[in-house]
């Protein structure tokens, strides 16, 4: 694993000590952090050092002219184990004569959409051919490592195919941006010799953090892999599902990997992932699906369960060996959480705030359990459509009062403020929230301040993940797996939290940058 320093504040002694315990090499993005003293880097990090000066032409932050660029690269070659040379601009006779092959990492970064350069969008075979010829040209210059980063919006989805095709231990390839994160994570299983992780938070380029690679995907271990699972949504990088599902897969030694797929169009993604462009000949066998794709999940499946058809939304797709099935696990999670809290929805006056896929599914389940359900929604069009579909009464959020209801379910992702005045909630009411956050949401904080019974999104998450894992794999999630302790928060843990405290040197101070 290569830890990438991309922010100046990451150049501290404690971080470098922590990285020595988890990373095999350290890359300094000099275009983003400047040129730190390599002697101090070596003092506090014991592995190989990599120097990168990504130019703006290749999506980096350096605008150095040709003379300054060559000077900095040649100076770095005297102190770093590996120097990144951009193909084809840096492969000049002067540079190659002074930087030996064992010290070269030759890289190519695809232009983003809208920038000049080749872009293959819809044809996986043409995309794979384009990357192959790009590699052939690069490989004409000897190097220790070849790195190909293609735009996910162009031919980035062909990166896994390239790795399985070249079958070389000196090549890594992946796609850029959040839509390409899955290709970065998968690359080592396909033969790539390295995987890159940021020292700090995940970047806009789709690079996960070192903490995320360890906690969410179990790297650097590479257990056998025969099929893929994943989460498809507009922002899957914020989900804890990869961490929980992969922990269970490792515990049971199942040959699968659960990946995040950022998806703009589920039908288009579905056509690619289950067809000719299937990820590197590894079959996709199941997906959890988040907004705004839950309705499309019903459409792409061969068969859907009763609750998914009734609510018009599914959050799970899995292959049963013959056909693709769609289901919604929101009702199971909600009813399980209520049961665990000792709450019977039967006979209760329930209000479900939010008429998206989760809200519709939970409302239908509560009615089936004997509750008297009212739908509440901010947008009147969606509210009335849900009311007509489920044949339940609807009240606009602007006119809604929680008074008189003894079960309130908040099923929208908007958690920064109370969706209704908690002061008006009945003293014997139960409040449940479907979304989870690291800290208590505004609604849960207000509910608990009043001493009401609140069921938060963490309870929903754990019930949902267990049921989804069972359907996706055919195995129950191990009861001994400590889900809550795996999830200190929705964000990847800092590398310092994953390592033992290192002895602190007298100088520089622990907060000083080397």
C-alpha positions as CSV (number, residue, x, y, z in Angstrom):
1,X,0.0,0.0,0.0
2,X,1.3,3.5,-0.9
3,X,0.2,6.3,1.4
4,X,-0.2,9.5,-0.5
5,X,0.4,12.9,1.2
6,X,-1.8,15.4,-0.6
7,X,-2.3,18.1,2.1
8,X,0.5,20.1,3.9
9,X,-1.1,19.4,7.3
10,X,-0.5,15.7,6.7
11,X,3.3,16.2,7.0
12,X,3.5,15.7,10.8
13,X,5.7,13.4,12.8
14,X,2.9,11.3,14.4
15,X,1.3,10.7,11.0
16,X,4.6,9.6,9.5
17,X,5.3,7.2,12.4
18,X,1.8,5.8,12.0
19,X,2.2,5.3,8.3
20,X,5.3,3.2,8.8
21,X,3.2,0.6,10.5
22,X,0.6,0.3,7.7
23,X,2.0,1.5,4.4
24,X,4.8,0.0,2.3
25,X,5.7,3.3,0.6
26,X,5.1,7.0,0.9
27,X,4.3,9.2,-2.0
28,X,4.7,13.0,-1.7
29,X,2.4,14.9,-4.1
30,X,4.8,17.9,-4.5
31,X,2.4,19.7,-6.8
32,X,0.1,19.9,-3.7
33,X,2.4,20.1,-0.7
34,X,5.6,21.5,-2.0
35,X,9.0,19.9,-1.6
36,X,9.6,18.7,2.0
37,X,13.0,17.8,3.3
38,X,13.6,14.2,2.1
39,X,16.1,13.5,5.0
40,X,13.4,14.3,7.6
41,X,10.9,12.1,5.7
42,X,13.3,9.2,5.9
43,X,13.9,9.9,9.5
44,X,10.3,9.3,10.4
45,X,9.1,7.0,7.6
46,X,11.1,3.9,7.1
47,X,9.8,2.7,3.7
48,X,10.5,3.8,0.1
49,X,9.7,7.3,-0.9
50,X,7.9,8.3,-4.2
51,X,8.0,11.8,-5.7
52,X,5.1,13.0,-7.8
53,X,4.8,16.4,-9.4
54,X,1.5,16.1,-11.3
55,X,1.1,18.8,-13.9
56,X,-2.1,20.6,-14.5
57,X,-2.2,19.1,-17.9
58,X,-2.5,15.7,-16.2
59,X,-5.0,16.8,-13.6
60,X,-2.5,17.9,-11.0
61,X,-1.7,21.2,-9.3
62,X,1.7,22.0,-10.8
63,X,2.0,24.8,-13.4
64,X,5.8,24.7,-13.4
65,X,7.4,25.5,-16.8
66,X,9.6,22.9,-18.6
67,X,12.9,24.1,-17.0
68,X,11.6,24.3,-13.5
69,X,9.8,20.9,-13.8
70,X,12.9,19.1,-15.1
71,X,15.0,20.7,-12.3
72,X,12.7,19.6,-9.6
73,X,12.3,16.0,-11.0
74,X,16.1,15.6,-11.3
75,X,16.7,17.0,-7.9
76,X,14.1,14.5,-6.5
77,X,15.8,11.6,-8.2
78,X,18.8,12.2,-6.0
79,X,16.8,11.6,-2.8
80,X,13.6,9.5,-3.7
81,X,13.4,5.9,-4.5
82,X,10.8,6.4,-7.3
83,X,10.1,9.5,-9.4
84,X,6.9,9.9,-11.4
85,X,7.5,10.8,-15.0
86,X,4.5,11.7,-17.1
87,X,4.1,10.1,-20.4
88,X,4.9,11.4,-22.8
89,X,6.2,14.9,-21.7
90,X,8.9,13.8,-19.3
91,X,10.4,11.0,-21.3
92,X,13.2,13.1,-22.7
93,X,16.7,11.8,-23.4
94,X,18.2,14.1,-20.7
95,X,15.7,12.8,-18.1
96,X,16.0,9.1,-19.0
97,X,19.8,9.4,-19.0
98,X,19.9,10.7,-15.4
99,X,16.9,8.7,-13.9
100,X,17.5,5.0,-14.3
101,X,14.7,2.6,-15.1
102,X,14.6,1.2,-11.6
103,X,13.7,4.7,-10.3
104,X,11.0,5.5,-12.9
105,X,7.3,5.4,-12.5
106,X,5.8,6.3,-15.9
107,X,2.2,7.5,-15.6
108,X,-0.6,8.6,-17.9
109,X,-3.7,10.4,-16.8
110,X,-6.7,10.6,-19.1
111,X,-8.1,14.0,-19.8
112,X,-11.4,14.8,-18.1
113,X,-14.5,15.2,-20.2
114,X,-14.5,18.5,-22.0
115,X,-10.7,18.6,-22.1
116,X,-8.7,17.8,-25.3
117,X,-7.9,14.1,-25.7
118,X,-9.4,10.8,-26.7
119,X,-12.5,9.6,-24.9
120,X,-14.3,6.4,-25.5
121,X,-17.7,6.5,-23.7
122,X,-20.1,3.7,-24.6
123,X,-18.1,0.9,-26.2
124,X,-16.2,-1.3,-23.6
125,X,-14.2,-3.1,-26.3
126,X,-13.1,0.1,-27.9
127,X,-12.2,1.5,-24.5
128,X,-10.1,-1.6,-23.7
129,X,-8.3,-1.3,-27.0
130,X,-7.6,2.4,-26.4
131,X,-6.0,1.7,-23.0
132,X,-4.1,-1.3,-24.4
133,X,-2.4,0.8,-27.0
134,X,-1.7,3.6,-24.5
135,X,0.1,1.0,-22.4
136,X,2.1,-0.4,-25.4
137,X,3.5,3.0,-26.1
138,X,4.4,3.6,-22.5
139,X,6.0,0.2,-22.1
140,X,8.5,1.0,-24.8
141,X,10.4,3.0,-22.1
142,X,11.7,0.7,-19.3
143,X,10.4,1.6,-15.8
144,X,9.8,0.0,-12.4
145,X,6.1,0.7,-12.6
146,X,3.5,1.9,-15.2
147,X,0.4,3.8,-13.9
148,X,-2.6,4.4,-16.1
149,X,-5.4,6.5,-14.7
150,X,-8.3,6.9,-17.0
151,X,-11.4,9.0,-16.7
152,X,-14.3,7.1,-15.4
153,X,-16.6,9.2,-17.6
154,X,-14.5,8.1,-20.6
155,X,-12.9,4.7,-20.8
156,X,-12.2,4.3,-17.1
157,X,-14.4,1.3,-16.8
158,X,-12.0,-0.6,-19.0
159,X,-9.2,-0.3,-16.5
160,X,-9.9,-3.7,-14.9
161,X,-10.0,-5.4,-18.3
162,X,-6.5,-3.9,-19.0
163,X,-5.1,-5.4,-15.8
164,X,-6.4,-8.8,-16.5
165,X,-5.2,-8.6,-20.1
166,X,-1.6,-7.5,-19.6
167,X,-0.9,-9.9,-16.7
168,X,2.2,-8.0,-15.6
169,X,3.3,-7.2,-12.0
170,X,4.6,-3.8,-13.0
171,X,1.3,-2.2,-14.1
172,X,-1.5,-0.6,-12.2
173,X,-4.6,0.9,-13.8
174,X,-7.7,2.5,-12.4
175,X,-10.3,5.1,-13.1
176,X,-10.4,8.6,-11.7
177,X,-13.1,10.4,-9.7
178,X,-15.6,8.9,-7.2
179,X,-17.1,6.8,-10.0
180,X,-13.7,5.0,-10.3
181,X,-13.1,4.3,-6.6
182,X,-14.1,0.7,-7.1
183,X,-11.5,0.2,-9.8
184,X,-8.8,1.4,-7.4
185,X,-9.9,-1.0,-4.7
186,X,-10.2,-4.0,-7.0
187,X,-6.9,-3.4,-8.9
188,X,-4.7,-5.5,-6.5
189,X,-6.9,-8.5,-6.9
190,X,-6.3,-8.2,-10.7
191,X,-2.6,-8.2,-10.4
192,X,-1.7,-4.5,-9.7
193,X,1.4,-4.4,-7.5
194,X,0.3,-1.3,-5.5
195,X,-2.8,0.4,-4.2
196,X,-2.9,4.1,-3.3
197,X,-4.6,5.6,-0.3
198,X,-4.6,9.2,1.0
199,X,-3.1,9.9,4.4
200,X,-6.1,12.2,5.1
201,X,-9.6,12.1,3.9
202,X,-10.6,10.5,0.6
203,X,-10.0,12.8,-2.3
204,X,-12.2,14.2,-5.1
205,X,-10.1,12.1,-7.5
206,X,-11.7,9.0,-6.0
207,X,-8.7,7.8,-4.0
208,X,-9.8,6.3,-0.8
209,X,-7.9,6.9,2.4
210,X,-5.4,4.5,3.9
211,X,-7.8,4.1,6.8
212,X,-10.6,3.2,4.4
213,X,-8.4,0.6,2.6
214,X,-7.7,-1.1,5.9
215,X,-11.1,-0.8,7.6
216,X,-13.5,-1.1,4.7
217,X,-11.7,-3.5,2.4
218,X,-9.3,-5.4,4.6
219,X,-6.2,-4.6,2.5
220,X,-3.4,-5.5,2.2
221,X,-4.8,-9.0,2.5
222,X,-6.0,-10.4,-0.8
223,X,-8.2,-13.5,-0.1
224,X,-9.6,-15.5,-3.0
225,X,-12.1,-13.6,-5.1
226,X,-14.7,-15.1,-7.4
227,X,-17.6,-12.7,-7.5
228,X,-18.5,-9.1,-6.7
229,X,-21.2,-7.4,-4.6
230,X,-21.7,-3.7,-4.1
231,X,-23.7,-0.6,-3.4
232,X,-25.1,1.5,-6.2
233,X,-26.0,5.1,-5.5
234,X,-25.3,8.7,-6.1
235,X,-22.8,9.0,-3.3
236,X,-21.8,5.4,-2.1
237,X,-18.5,6.6,-0.7
238,X,-20.3,7.9,2.4
239,X,-21.9,4.5,3.2
240,X,-20.8,2.2,5.9
241,X,-22.1,-0.8,3.9
242,X,-18.7,-1.7,2.4
243,X,-17.1,-1.9,5.8
244,X,-19.8,-4.1,7.3
245,X,-20.4,-6.4,4.4
246,X,-16.7,-6.9,3.8
247,X,-16.0,-7.7,7.4
248,X,-18.7,-10.4,7.3
249,X,-17.4,-11.8,4.0
250,X,-13.8,-12.0,5.5
251,X,-15.2,-13.6,8.7
252,X,-17.0,-16.3,6.7
253,X,-14.2,-16.6,4.2
254,X,-16.6,-16.1,1.3
255,X,-14.8,-15.3,-2.0
256,X,-16.5,-12.0,-2.7
257,X,-15.7,-8.3,-2.4
258,X,-18.3,-5.5,-1.7
259,X,-17.5,-2.3,-3.7
260,X,-18.9,1.2,-4.0
261,X,-20.4,2.0,-7.4
262,X,-21.3,5.6,-8.0
263,X,-24.1,5.5,-10.5
264,X,-25.8,8.2,-12.5
265,X,-28.2,5.9,-14.4
266,X,-29.0,2.5,-12.9
267,X,-30.3,1.0,-16.2
268,X,-27.2,2.0,-18.1
269,X,-24.9,0.7,-15.3
270,X,-27.0,-2.5,-15.1
271,X,-26.5,-3.1,-18.8
272,X,-22.8,-2.7,-18.5
273,X,-22.2,-4.6,-15.2
274,X,-24.3,-7.6,-16.1
275,X,-23.2,-7.8,-19.8
276,X,-20.2,-7.3,-21.9
277,X,-18.4,-4.9,-19.6
278,X,-18.8,-7.0,-16.4
279,X,-15.9,-6.0,-14.1
280,X,-12.8,-7.9,-15.2
281,X,-14.6,-11.2,-15.8
282,X,-15.7,-11.2,-12.2
283,X,-19.5,-11.7,-12.1
284,X,-21.6,-9.2,-10.2
285,X,-24.0,-11.1,-8.0
286,X,-25.8,-8.5,-5.9
287,X,-26.3,-4.8,-5.2
288,X,-27.7,-2.7,-2.4
289,X,-29.4,0.3,-4.1
290,X,-29.8,3.8,-2.6
291,X,-31.6,6.9,-3.7
292,X,-32.4,8.0,-6.4
293,X,-32.3,4.5,-8.0
294,X,-34.7,2.5,-6.0
295,X,-37.5,2.7,-8.5
296,X,-35.2,1.7,-11.3
297,X,-34.1,-1.3,-9.3
298,X,-37.6,-2.8,-9.6
299,X,-37.6,-2.1,-13.3
300,X,-34.3,-3.9,-14.1
301,X,-35.1,-7.0,-12.0
302,X,-36.6,-10.2,-13.5
303,X,-38.9,-10.5,-10.5
304,X,-39.7,-8.3,-7.4
305,X,-41.1,-9.2,-4.0
306,X,-44.5,-8.1,-2.9
307,X,-43.4,-5.1,-0.8
308,X,-41.1,-3.8,-3.6
309,X,-44.0,-4.0,-6.1
310,X,-46.4,-2.4,-3.7
311,X,-44.1,0.5,-2.8
312,X,-42.6,0.8,-6.3
313,X,-39.1,0.7,-5.0
314,X,-36.4,-1.8,-4.1
315,X,-33.1,-1.4,-2.3
316,X,-31.7,-4.8,-3.1
317,X,-30.9,-6.8,-6.2
318,X,-29.4,-10.2,-6.2
319,X,-28.9,-13.2,-8.5
320,X,-30.4,-16.5,-7.3
321,X,-28.6,-18.6,-9.9
322,X,-31.4,-18.2,-12.6
323,X,-32.8,-14.7,-12.4
324,X,-32.3,-11.3,-10.8
325,X,-34.6,-10.6,-7.9
326,X,-35.5,-7.2,-6.4
327,X,-36.6,-6.6,-2.8
328,X,-36.9,-3.9,-0.2
329,X,-35.4,-4.5,3.2
330,X,-36.7,-1.2,4.7
331,X,-39.8,-2.9,6.1
332,X,-37.9,-5.7,7.7
333,X,-35.4,-3.2,9.3
334,X,-38.1,-0.9,10.6
335,X,-40.3,-3.7,12.1
336,X,-37.2,-5.4,13.5
337,X,-36.0,-2.2,15.2
338,X,-39.5,-1.7,16.7
339,X,-39.7,-5.2,17.9
340,X,-36.2,-4.9,19.5
341,X,-37.4,-1.8,21.3
342,X,-40.6,-3.7,22.5
343,X,-42.9,-1.6,20.4
344,X,-46.0,-3.1,18.7
345,X,-47.1,-0.9,15.8
346,X,-50.6,-2.5,15.8
347,X,-53.3,-0.1,16.7
348,X,-51.0,2.9,16.7
349,X,-51.6,6.1,14.8
350,X,-48.5,6.3,12.7
351,X,-47.1,9.2,10.5
352,X,-44.4,8.5,8.0
353,X,-42.5,11.6,7.0
354,X,-41.0,11.2,3.6
355,X,-42.6,9.5,0.5
356,X,-39.5,8.2,-1.2
357,X,-38.8,4.5,-1.6
358,X,-38.0,3.9,2.1
359,X,-41.0,5.9,3.3
360,X,-43.4,4.1,1.0
361,X,-42.1,0.7,2.0
362,X,-42.2,1.4,5.7
363,X,-45.7,2.9,5.5
364,X,-47.0,-0.2,3.7
365,X,-45.3,-2.5,6.3
366,X,-46.8,-0.5,9.2
367,X,-50.2,-0.8,7.7
368,X,-49.7,-4.5,7.3
369,X,-48.8,-4.7,11.0
370,X,-52.0,-3.1,12.0
371,X,-51.0,0.6,12.2
372,X,-53.2,3.5,11.1
373,X,-50.8,5.2,8.7
374,X,-50.7,8.8,7.4
375,X,-48.2,9.9,4.8
376,X,-46.4,13.2,5.1
377,X,-44.2,14.8,2.5
378,X,-42.7,18.2,1.6
379,X,-43.4,17.9,-2.1
380,X,-47.1,17.6,-2.8
381,X,-46.8,15.8,-6.2
382,X,-44.8,12.9,-4.7
383,X,-47.0,12.9,-1.6
384,X,-50.2,12.5,-3.6
385,X,-48.6,9.9,-5.9
386,X,-47.6,7.8,-2.9
387,X,-51.0,8.3,-1.4
388,X,-52.7,7.0,-4.5
389,X,-50.3,4.1,-4.8
390,X,-50.7,2.9,-1.2
391,X,-54.3,4.1,-0.7
392,X,-53.2,6.0,2.5
393,X,-54.1,9.5,3.6
394,X,-51.6,12.3,2.9
395,X,-50.8,15.5,4.7
396,X,-48.4,18.2,3.4
397,X,-45.4,18.7,5.7
398,X,-46.3,22.4,6.0
399,X,-49.6,21.5,7.6
400,X,-48.5,18.5,9.6
401,X,-48.6,18.3,13.4
402,X,-47.2,15.3,15.3
403,X,-49.9,15.7,17.9
404,X,-52.2,12.7,18.1
405,X,-49.7,10.2,16.6
406,X,-48.0,7.6,18.8
407,X,-45.5,6.4,16.1
408,X,-43.5,8.9,14.0
409,X,-41.1,7.7,11.3
410,X,-38.7,10.1,9.7
411,X,-37.7,8.6,6.3
412,X,-35.9,11.5,4.5
413,X,-32.1,12.1,4.4
414,X,-32.5,15.7,5.7
415,X,-31.3,15.4,9.3
416,X,-29.8,18.8,10.0
417,X,-33.0,20.1,11.6
418,X,-36.2,18.6,13.2
419,X,-38.7,17.6,10.4
420,X,-41.5,18.5,12.8
421,X,-41.7,20.2,16.2
422,X,-40.7,17.6,18.8
423,X,-42.3,19.8,21.5
424,X,-45.7,18.8,20.1
425,X,-45.0,15.1,20.1
426,X,-47.2,13.0,22.5
427,X,-45.4,11.9,25.7
428,X,-46.0,8.2,24.9
429,X,-45.0,8.4,21.3
430,X,-42.1,6.5,19.6
431,X,-39.9,8.3,17.1
432,X,-37.9,6.4,14.6
433,X,-35.4,7.8,12.1
434,X,-34.2,5.8,9.0
435,X,-31.0,7.8,8.3
436,X,-27.9,7.5,10.4
437,X,-25.1,9.9,11.2
438,X,-22.0,9.8,13.4
439,X,-23.4,12.2,15.9
440,X,-27.1,12.2,17.0
441,X,-29.3,14.0,14.5
442,X,-31.3,17.1,15.3
443,X,-34.4,15.0,15.6
444,X,-32.9,12.3,17.9
445,X,-31.2,14.9,20.1
446,X,-34.5,16.7,20.6
447,X,-36.4,13.4,21.2
448,X,-34.0,12.2,23.8
449,X,-33.9,15.6,25.5
450,X,-37.6,15.2,26.0
451,X,-37.2,11.7,27.4
452,X,-39.1,10.1,24.5
453,X,-38.3,6.7,23.1
454,X,-36.2,7.2,20.0
455,X,-35.0,4.6,17.5
456,X,-32.2,6.0,15.5
457,X,-30.7,5.2,12.1
458,X,-28.0,3.0,13.6
459,X,-30.6,0.5,14.7
460,X,-32.1,0.5,11.3
461,X,-28.7,0.2,9.6
462,X,-27.6,-2.9,11.5
463,X,-31.0,-4.7,11.0
464,X,-30.9,-3.7,7.3
465,X,-27.4,-4.9,6.7
466,X,-28.0,-8.2,8.3
467,X,-31.0,-8.9,6.2
468,X,-29.3,-7.7,3.0
469,X,-26.2,-9.8,3.7
470,X,-28.4,-12.9,4.1
471,X,-30.2,-12.4,0.8
472,X,-27.0,-11.4,-1.1
473,X,-24.9,-14.4,0.1
474,X,-27.4,-17.0,1.4
475,X,-25.5,-16.9,4.7
476,X,-26.6,-15.2,7.9
477,X,-24.3,-12.4,9.1
478,X,-22.2,-13.8,12.0
479,X,-23.8,-12.8,15.3
480,X,-20.4,-12.5,16.9
481,X,-19.4,-9.8,14.4
482,X,-19.4,-6.6,16.5
483,X,-21.1,-4.3,14.0
484,X,-21.3,-1.3,16.3
485,X,-17.6,-1.4,17.2
486,X,-16.8,-1.5,13.4
487,X,-18.6,1.8,13.0
488,X,-17.3,4.6,15.2
489,X,-18.7,6.9,12.5
490,X,-19.6,7.1,8.8
491,X,-16.2,8.4,7.9
492,X,-13.1,6.3,7.4
493,X,-10.9,6.1,10.5
494,X,-7.7,8.2,10.5
495,X,-4.5,6.1,10.1
496,X,-3.4,7.2,13.6
497,X,-6.5,5.5,15.1
498,X,-5.4,2.2,13.4
499,X,-1.8,2.2,14.8
500,X,-0.2,2.1,18.2
501,X,1.2,5.4,19.4
502,X,4.8,5.7,18.3
503,X,7.6,7.1,20.5
504,X,7.7,10.8,20.1
505,X,11.1,12.4,19.3
506,X,12.3,15.3,21.2
507,X,12.5,17.5,18.1
508,X,10.6,18.5,16.1
509,X,7.5,18.7,18.3
510,X,4.6,16.3,17.7
511,X,2.6,18.8,15.7
512,X,5.5,20.2,13.7
513,X,5.8,19.4,10.0
514,X,9.1,17.8,9.0
